Amino acid sequence: MVELPQRRQAWLAPEVTAPRRAREFLTQACAAWHAEQFVETGRLVISELVTNAVLHAGTDIGVELRFEPGRLGIRVHDDGHELPAVVPPEQRTLGGVGLDLVSRAAQAWGVTPDPRGGKDVWCVLTADPA
């Protein structure tokens, strides 16, 4: 019997290749869990969260995926102190749409300061987005 939720973790260096590696990590995990319904949206969301960590924190990045039937949790940890926020459209410069995409794609998302330092930016995807 498989214990749920299933969980996978990875650490990424704050490099330009980190978002691609995070997408590959998510794709492989979803394939192993037979949860392919989360791949397209999950790749978009994890890419945005990891890109933000690379650009704004510049620290090692922890990625955690938690799967249970009908639900995928994504958590991205970095040691940066700046808390991310959705930028209103009228205040955006080039870029600045990442968290807006996450907020629209996920059923829930948030930021949790880590008492040891840094923060976790997380989101939940469900198989039925209604």
C-alpha positions in Angstrom: 0.0 0.0 0.0 1.3 3.5 -0.9 1.4 6.0 1.9 -0.2 9.3 1.0 0.5 12.1 0.5 3.5 11.2 -1.6 6.4 13.7 -1.4 9.5 14.5 -3.4 12.2 17.2 -2.7 15.0 18.7 -4.6 17.6 21.4 -4.1 18.6 23.7 -7.0 21.4 26.2 -7.4 20.3 29.8 -8.2 21.3 29.5 -11.8 19.6 30.3 -15.1 19.0 26.5 -15.5 17.0 26.2 -12.3 13.5 26.7 -13.7 14.1 24.1 -16.5 15.4 21.6 -13.9 12.4 22.3 -11.7 10.0 21.7 -14.6 11.8 18.4 -15.4 11.6 17.4 -11.7 7.9 18.1 -11.6 7.3 16.2 -14.9 9.2 13.1 -13.6 7.4 13.2 -10.3 3.9 13.4 -11.9 4.8 10.6 -14.3 5.9 8.4 -11.3 2.6 9.2 -9.5 0.5 8.8 -12.6 -0.6 12.4 -12.1 -0.1 13.7 -15.6 -3.1 16.0 -15.3 -1.0 18.3 -13.3 2.0 18.6 -15.7 1.0 21.5 -17.9 -0.2 23.8 -15.1 2.4 22.6 -12.7 5.3 23.3 -15.1 4.1 26.9 -15.5 3.7 27.5 -11.8 6.9 25.9 -10.7 8.8 27.7 -13.4 7.4 31.1 -12.2 8.2 30.4 -8.5 11.7 29.1 -9.2 12.4 32.0 -11.5 11.4 34.5 -8.8 13.7 32.7 -6.3 16.6 33.0 -8.7 16.0 36.6 -9.6 15.0 38.0 -6.2 16.7 35.8 -3.6 19.8 34.4 -5.4 20.1 31.6 -2.8 19.8 27.8 -3.0 16.3 26.8 -3.8 14.4 24.0 -2.2 11.5 22.5 -4.1 8.9 20.2 -2.6 6.1 18.4 -4.3 3.3 16.7 -2.4 0.7 14.6 -4.3 -2.5 13.0 -3.1 -5.3 12.0 -5.4 -6.8 15.0 -7.0 -4.3 17.5 -5.5 -0.7 18.6 -6.1 1.1 20.9 -3.6 4.2 22.8 -4.8 6.5 24.6 -2.3 9.5 26.6 -3.3 11.9 27.7 -0.5 14.6 30.4 -0.7 16.6 32.2 2.0 15.7 35.7 0.7 14.0 38.1 3.1 11.8 40.0 0.6 8.2 38.6 0.6 6.7 38.4 -2.9 3.4 40.0 -3.8 1.3 40.2 -6.9 2.1 43.4 -8.8 -1.1 45.3 -10.0 -1.1 45.6 -13.8 -0.8 49.4 -13.8 2.5 49.1 -11.7 4.2 46.4 -13.8 7.3 47.0 -15.8 8.8 44.4 -18.1 7.9 41.2 -16.3 6.1 41.2 -13.0 3.4 38.8 -14.1 4.7 35.6 -12.4 2.7 35.6 -9.2 -0.4 36.8 -11.1 -0.1 33.7 -13.2 0.3 31.5 -10.1 -2.7 33.1 -8.4 -4.8 32.4 -11.5 -3.6 28.9 -12.1 -3.7 27.6 -8.5 -6.6 27.0 -6.3 -4.7 28.5 -3.3 -1.3 30.1 -2.9 0.6 32.0 -0.3 3.9 32.9 1.3 5.1 31.5 4.7 8.1 33.1 6.4 10.5 30.4 7.6 11.5 30.9 11.3 14.9 29.6 10.3 15.3 32.3 7.7 13.9 32.9 4.2 10.4 31.9 3.1 8.3 29.3 1.4 6.1 30.3 -1.5 3.5 27.6 -2.0 0.5 26.7 -4.1 -2.1 24.0 -4.5 -3.3 22.6 -7.8 -6.5 20.5 -7.9 -7.6 18.1 -10.6 -11.0 20.0 -10.7 -10.2 23.7 -10.7 -13.9 24.6 -10.3 
